[in-house]
């Protein structure tokens, strides 16, 4: 019986050492980071900030998802403006570029239900570029990464604009990231 009592006392001491320590008074606990964790093929260029802004840039012949951390969640028009501004210095140093300059000189965007309508100014030169499909892919994939945007339509002077899909076909209808999945870095 003494052996049992000794084993029980030893177990109580061992288990007491495994508990959570107590403090004399409450203490502050830090909050966990916000936003999703990066996935393979994803670059996080700005680690500070509470919100994640998803942008798509180009490396070689592939779209690359980039997560930027921001203190405030940008409105859809600000999000498009950040994309049109192109990769920041750290992203450029990581080999990221954009197909937007030249292919897209400016655009406005508005939400109509769950669809983003991107309106381009009147065309000065319709010569086109060989990487035009990447320009539209960047816009579609970036805007549909927002939870409130399901599809993107393109307009010029309020009229539907035919834009290329990844397969080379032209579409006037709403586009989704699925139309450009073949261009993305596998994740």
C-alpha positions in Angstrom: 0.0 0.0 0.0 2.9 2.4 0.7 4.2 1.7 -2.8 0.9 2.7 -4.2 0.8 5.9 -2.2 4.3 6.7 -3.2 3.5 6.2 -6.9 0.3 8.3 -6.6 2.3 11.1 -4.9 4.9 10.9 -7.6 2.2 11.1 -10.4 0.6 14.1 -8.7 4.0 15.9 -8.6 4.7 15.0 -12.3 1.3 16.1 -13.5 1.5 19.4 -11.5 4.6 20.2 -13.4 2.8 19.9 -16.7 0.1 22.5 -16.0 -0.2 26.0 -17.3 1.7 28.5 -15.1 -0.4 31.1 -13.3 0.2 34.8 -13.0 -0.5 37.1 -10.1 -2.5 39.4 -12.4 -3.8 39.5 -16.0 -1.3 40.1 -18.8 -1.6 41.2 -22.4 -1.5 38.6 -25.1 -0.5 39.4 -28.7 -2.9 38.9 -31.5 -2.1 36.4 -34.3 -1.3 37.7 -37.8 -4.2 38.5 -40.1 -4.8 37.2 -43.5 -4.0 33.9 -45.2 -0.7 32.2 -45.1 1.3 32.3 -48.3 1.0 29.3 -50.6 3.7 28.0 -53.0 4.2 30.3 -55.9 3.1 33.3 -53.7 5.2 36.2 -52.8 4.5 38.4 -49.7 6.3 41.7 -50.4 5.2 43.7 -47.4 4.9 41.7 -44.2 3.4 44.6 -42.1 -0.3 45.4 -42.1 -3.6 43.9 -41.1 -5.1 43.2 -44.5 -4.0 41.2 -47.4 -4.2 42.7 -50.9 -3.8 40.2 -53.7 -2.2 41.3 -56.9 -1.1 39.3 -60.0 2.2 40.2 -61.8 4.2 38.4 -64.4 7.5 36.4 -64.2 8.6 35.0 -67.5 5.6 33.5 -69.1 3.6 33.0 -65.9 1.2 34.9 -63.7 2.4 35.1 -60.1 0.2 35.9 -57.1 1.6 38.5 -54.8 0.2 39.3 -51.3 0.8 42.8 -50.0 0.0 43.6 -46.4 -1.8 46.9 -45.9 -3.2 48.7 -42.8 -6.6 49.3 -44.5 -8.5 47.2 -47.0 -8.4 49.1 -50.4 -11.6 49.8 -52.2 -11.9 48.1 -55.6 -10.8 51.3 -57.5 -7.7 51.6 -55.2 -7.0 47.9 -55.7 -6.9 48.4 -59.5 -4.8 51.5 -59.1 -2.2 49.5 -57.1 -2.1 46.9 -59.9 -1.7 49.5 -62.6 1.2 51.1 -60.6 3.1 47.8 -61.1 5.4 45.8 -58.9 7.3 47.6 -56.1 11.1 47.6 -55.8 11.2 44.4 -53.8 8.9 42.6 -56.2 10.9 43.9 -59.2 14.1 42.6 -57.5 12.3 39.2 -57.2 11.9 39.2 -61.0 8.3 40.3 -61.2 7.1 42.6 -64.1 3.8 43.7 -65.5 2.2 43.5 -68.9 0.0 46.5 -68.2 2.0 49.5 -69.3 1.3 50.1 -73.0 -1.5 47.5 -73.1 -3.5 49.4 -70.4 -2.9 53.1 -70.0 -5.7 53.8 -67.6 -9.0 52.4 -66.5 -11.8 52.9 -64.1 -13.8 50.3 -62.3 -17.2 50.0 -60.7 -19.0 47.1 -59.1 -22.3 45.9 -60.5 -23.5 43.3 -58.1 -20.7 40.7 -57.9 -19.2 41.8 -61.3 -16.4 44.4 -61.7 -16.8 46.5 -64.8 -13.5 47.9 -66.0 -13.9 50.8 -68.4 -11.0 51.9 -70.6 -10.7 55.3 -72.1 -11.1 55.7 -75.9 -8.4 54.0 -77.8 -5.7 56.1 -79.4 -3.9 53.2 -81.0 -5.4 49.8 -81.4 -2.1 48.2 -82.5 -2.1 45.8 -79.6 0.7 44.0 -77.9 1.9 40.4 -77.8 1.5 40.3 -74.0 -2.0 41.7 -74.0 -3.5 38.5 -72.7 -1.3 38.8 -69.6 -2.5 42.4 -69.1 -6.2 41.3 -69.0 -5.3 38.2 -67.0 -3.6 40.4 -64.4 -6.7 42.5 -64.0 -9.2 39.6 -64.0 -7.2 37.5 -61.5 -6.5 40.5 -59.2 -10.1 41.7 -59.1 -11.6 38.3 -58.7 -9.3 37.6 -55.7 -11.6 40.0 -53.9 -14.4 38.3 -52.0 -17.1 40.5 -53.5 -16.0 40.1 -57.1 -17.0 36.9 -59.0 -16.3 38.1 -62.6 -14.9 41.0 -64.6 -16.3 42.7 -67.7 -14.3 45.1 -69.9 -15.9 48.2 -71.6 -14.6 51.0 -73.8 -16.8 54.1 -73.9 -19.5 52.0 -72.1 -19.6 49.3 -74.8 -18.4 45.7 -74.3 -14.8 45.2 -75.3 -13.5 41.9 -76.7 -10.5 40.8 -74.7 -8.3 37.7 -75.1 -8.5 34.6 -72.9 -5.5 32.4 -72.2 -6.6 30.0 -75.0 -6.4 32.9 -77.6 -10.2 33.2 -78.0 -11.9 36.6 -77.6 -14.7 37.3 -75.2 -17.1 40.2 -74.6 -18.7 38.4 -71.6 -17.7 38.4 -68.0 -14.4 36.6 -67.3 -13.1 34.8 -64.3 -9.7 33.6 -63.1 -10.6 30.2 -64.6 -10.2 31.8 -68.1 -6.5 32.4 -67.3 -5.7 29.4 -65.1 -3.2 28.0 -67.8 -1.1 31.2 -67.3 -0.7 30.9 -63.5 2.2 29.5 -61.6 1.1 26.1 -60.3 0.4 26.4 -56.6 
